[in-house]
């Protein structure tokens, strides 16, 4: 007589349960590894303080001669190119903010340092931003968010013309009824329908209405220390008081009415 075979149902069920358990453990391990990988990417991309990032590539900062900047486009407005107005050696940070409803929006050159997390991860993973300008989007101001361009430098740093053109006005820069330096207005040679203004500086004594200026070759003034009379948003991203020169582009007709 053939002995009855043992019932294998419970054994097969235990083996299936063991396989399911091993699969669940592998899935959990893969999930943990994926999370760890993402955390590594985030820490690598954002582990250092954004305030310590250079606004100007190190290569440009090393090559810039004392006082005068190298030709370098920092922003555009249509066909108009704004050149770096301060020596790359002296630039502390670059920022954009609102500057009034009649200020024309500028197109920044480079990469925004304080952009969103996913945008920064995209740049970190897929490249870009290694040797280009870095800038901050600053809060405050009306009108286009890139209507005003602040190029930071210590008080006393030389400021050069950001465009080739003609000086059409040198007037007082007034805060709370008091004069603090000058407003310089330049009509660009290649874009006579707009006016480029520079503020937060003291005009060079040699500069007069009608003076021709060359981009990055003509000194137009020096940066003023205005940290005691107005809040300087750039100070949140620099190791100093946040002093700077501010550049704006306005339609020529609207400036004549101000």
Secondary structure, DSSP 4 states (H G I P E B T S, - for coil): -PPPPPP-HHHHHHHHHHHHHHHHHHHHHHHHHHHHHHHHHHHHHHSS-GGGS-SS-HHHHHHSPSSSPPP-EEEEETTEEEEP-S-TTT---EEEE---TTBPPPEE-SEETT--HHHHHHHHHH---TTS-EEEEPP--SS-TTSEEEEE--TT-EEE-SSSEEEEEEEEEEETTEEEEEEEEEEETT-TTEEEEEEEEEE-TT--TT-EE-TTTSEEEEE---TTTS--GGGGGSSS---EEEEEEEEHHHHHT-
